Amino acid sequence: MPELQLLRADHGPAILDFEITNRAYFAASITDRGDEFFEHFAERHEALLADQQAGHRACYVLVAEDGAVLGRFNLVFVGDGVAELGYRVAQQAAGRGVATATVRDLCRLAASQHGVTTLKAGTTKDNAASQRVLLNNGFTPAGPADPAELGGKPGTWYRRDVTAGPAEPRQKWSARDAEYFDRWYADMETSATKDAILARNLNLPRDLGSAGILHWDAVPEIARELRVPSGGLLLDLACGRGGYGIEVARRSRARLIGVDFSIVALERARAIAAQRVQAGQAEFRSGTLTDTGLPAASADGVMCTDSVQFAEPPVAALREIRRVLRTGGRLALTTWQAASAGDPRVPDRLRHLDLGADLRAAGFQDVVVEDRPAWRAAERGVWEEATATPNEDNDLALSSLQEEGKRSLEAFDALRRVVAYATAP
């Protein structure tokens, strides 16, 4: 797993190799460093270390398991708690969510390790990838940037306030997990056959595409139980393509922030929101179950459908949800639990999940956990129809649904479909 490390002298050779290997790639979007940079790299590296030692900046490198540098991420301290963020990521790591995840980590480090309260970052108008990274991490446009500050190109300054947050251990981001889910979401994106199977059995709107494996009847129930006021803030955590949260926000007339670590899912969620809610009502950011990036006590309601079991441990995600909920804010969770304790057929992630105990341990009150057998029966319908459907055209989305269906049907009676509601004290 890649590791974010504070710059050291022995990073020099790997950084130089990173800069040489990616020189042409970087020059396509930002001004080339020039031959002098490479000719005097050793002196520049020493100068950066001295500047860091003096407290003027903090330089980080993202290092792969083999010691190769995948990215450089720098903070330049400009005073009054403000730091300028700059970064560049290797071509081999582009498009995998590496920049988004590492910038998210750096936002937390900036506050907790360096006392930063506000981050600024500039990007050129033609660098759409960098703009997405910043927007996914909660930055907002703050005004035009002088071309002289961006290598002679016009651009925009972005800004984000950061806080140190609690001392709660954070779930580590895994490039493997993010890449897997990005590919999974991409494969699931275009399949009329798969969409029709899900829509028929889960009563999903035909124009929604794949929202998940949760029956659409859950939507009005969740909206009713959350009681988010009109104009209030709803967080859809691990939102995926966002269909459920978008509909709850539409019915509640709430503002929506969807958080997920899959960039592919977030892009699809934005497209769905543009069709189903008012402009500006919903935004989508990169984050994880245990690191949402939201300020404390900022949300009026939180929903998390079929995902809390992926946190390590799940109670860490529940504590993060408790942190971002205001007093009296409500939580709605859907997932599965073991029908019988100790059943070896139950997946590891679900075997020890006890929502009632975990929610109370995380500090919630008014905890209610209930079975929803009708939702579970609808899932069986999905799996049975999917596995019985011919796939002569090698539809990747249908193949994925069929593989999941075979696994699910083999141990179907080992799990109960559950929903949980709780209140932040």
Summary of the structure (lengths in Angstrom):
residues: 425
radius of gyration: 23.0
end to end distance: 37.4
largest distance: 68.7
contacts: 1411
relative contact order: 0.09
helix: 44%
strand: 25%
